[in-house]
Amino acid sequence: MNDFYDRLAPFYHIIYKDWDTAVETQATQLSTIMHDHWGEKAQHILDVSCGIGTQTLGLAAKGYSVTASDLSPKEIQRAIEEARLRHLNISFSVCDMREAYNHHQIRFDVVISCDNSIPHLLSDGEILKALKQMYACTCTGGGCLLTVRDYDKEERGQGLVKPYGVREDAGKRYFVFQVWDFEGEIYDVSMYFIEENRQSDIANTHVMRSRYYAITPTRLMQLMEAAGYTSVTRLDEPFFQPVLVGTRSA
């Protein structure tokens, strides 16, 4: 997984049609969800899978105090640079979410992990370990917010192509897609960026590979409860993926 995201870091924004707009839109949506569930208390945020900053940057721009970590050193480097360009004060560090409290050693109003990061952990046991660390990072009365794919709706099989589309970036054109290969509830992902230099006939293919556990939102909610969160709820409308929220009541 480290190698996957280290290699993806320079290309990550190309996944989106307009990454800057996505940063702003997602921050608005997440801010509304957090306010609805935890009110004005939700001011200090920990993002345990920040990547290049898709959620972190927008939340910090809205005035939240944000601490962010990720397993990938190169994504953290990219996130630091993106924050610098936007004049945002965010504390970044490299950390495996399964060691979140051991690493950060403080509590936050809301702990988040977005964009289907949790399913990189390939068993219920590994996910529960991460959720317990996230719980330990959560203030009493605060909460946890996860966004994940709805794997109940995903086809299983081999050679499943998931197209993202054609992107333009820095004078080059990219065709972006994934290929999924399932084996039980675990699937291999190959992420392709076919890069065309429009000033020549040369095209380069960049491919990164990783694995995911197709855990259902219902099972993930059960694991959130097992970690200690209460009032665990699924929200389908406010975000582009299902959102799971839970509260630390004691």
ChimeraX attribute file (.defattr): number of C-alpha atoms within 10 A of each C-alpha:
attribute: neighborCount
match mode: 1-to-1
recipient: residues
	/A:1	14
	/A:2	15
	/A:3	15
	/A:4	17
	/A:5	22
	/A:6	19
	/A:7	17
	/A:8	24
	/A:9	20
	/A:10	13
	/A:11	13
	/A:12	16
	/A:13	18
	/A:14	21
	/A:15	17
	/A:16	16
	/A:17	14
	/A:18	12
	/A:19	14
	/A:20	13
	/A:21	13
	/A:22	16
	/A:23	20
	/A:24	17
	/A:25	15
	/A:26	19
	/A:27	21
	/A:28	17
	/A:29	14
	/A:30	21
	/A:31	18
	/A:32	13
	/A:33	18
	/A:34	21
	/A:35	13
	/A:36	11
	/A:37	16
	/A:38	16
	/A:39	13
	/A:40	10
	/A:41	14
	/A:42	21
	/A:43	19
	/A:44	18
	/A:45	24
	/A:46	27
	/A:47	25
	/A:48	29
	/A:49	27
	/A:50	28
	/A:51	29
	/A:52	27
	/A:53	27
	/A:54	23
	/A:55	25
	/A:56	30
	/A:57	26
	/A:58	24
	/A:59	23
	/A:60	21
	/A:61	19
	/A:62	12
	/A:63	12
	/A:64	17
	/A:65	18
	/A:66	23
	/A:67	21
	/A:68	26
	/A:69	28
	/A:70	25
	/A:71	22
	/A:72	25
	/A:73	19
	/A:74	21
	/A:75	25
	/A:76	25
	/A:77	17
	/A:78	18
	/A:79	25
	/A:80	21
	/A:81	14
	/A:82	16
	/A:83	21
	/A:84	12
	/A:85	9
	/A:86	12
	/A:87	10
	/A:88	16
	/A:89	16
	/A:90	20
	/A:91	13
	/A:92	20
	/A:93	20
	/A:94	19
	/A:95	21
	/A:96	17
	/A:97	26
	/A:98	20
	/A:99	17
	/A:100	26
	/A:101	20
	/A:102	14
	/A:103	16
	/A:104	18
	/A:105	10
	/A:106	13
	/A:107	19
	/A:108	25
	/A:109	23
	/A:110	29
	/A:111	28
	/A:112	22
	/A:113	20
	/A:114	22
	/A:115	19
	/A:116	16
	/A:117	18
	/A:118	23
	/A:119	21
	/A:120	17
	/A:121	21
	/A:122	17
	/A:123	16
	/A:124	15
	/A:125	11
	/A:126	14
	/A:127	23
	/A:128	20
	/A:129	19
	/A:130	23
	/A:131	27
	/A:132	23
	/A:133	20
	/A:134	28
	/A:135	27
	/A:136	21
	/A:137	26
	/A:138	25
	/A:139	21
	/A:140	15
	/A:141	15
	/A:142	28
	/A:143	29
	/A:144	28
	/A:145	21
	/A:146	23
	/A:147	24
	/A:148	22
	/A:149	19
	/A:150	17
	/A:151	15
	/A:152	11
	/A:153	8
	/A:154	9
	/A:155	10
	/A:156	17
	/A:157	12
	/A:158	13
	/A:159	14
	/A:160	14
	/A:161	13
	/A:162	13
	/A:163	13
	/A:164	16
	/A:165	13
	/A:166	17
	/A:167	17
	/A:168	14
	/A:169	11
	/A:170	6
	/A:171	9
	/A:172	13
	/A:173	18
	/A:174	22
	/A:175	18
	/A:176	22
	/A:177	18
	/A:178	19
	/A:179	17
	/A:180	22
	/A:181	17
	/A:182	19
	/A:183	12
	/A:184	10
	/A:185	14
	/A:186	18
	/A:187	20
	/A:188	18
	/A:189	22
	/A:190	18
	/A:191	20
	/A:192	20
	/A:193	23
	/A:194	16
	/A:195	20
	/A:196	18
	/A:197	14
	/A:198	11
	/A:199	8
	/A:200	7
	/A:201	7
	/A:202	9
	/A:203	13
	/A:204	11
	/A:205	12
	/A:206	13
	/A:207	17
	/A:208	17
	/A:209	18
	/A:210	16
	/A:211	19
	/A:212	21
	/A:213	21
	/A:214	23
	/A:215	23
	/A:216	16
	/A:217	20
	/A:218	15
	/A:219	11
	/A:220	20
	/A:221	21
	/A:222	13
	/A:223	19
	/A:224	27
	/A:225	19
	/A:226	13
	/A:227	20
	/A:228	17
	/A:229	24
	/A:230	18
	/A:231	14
	/A:232	18
	/A:233	13
	/A:234	17
	/A:235	13
	/A:236	12
	/A:237	9
	/A:238	14
	/A:239	15
	/A:240	13
	/A:241	17
	/A:242	19
	/A:243	23
	/A:244	22
	/A:245	25
	/A:246	23
	/A:247	26
	/A:248	23
	/A:249	14
	/A:250	10
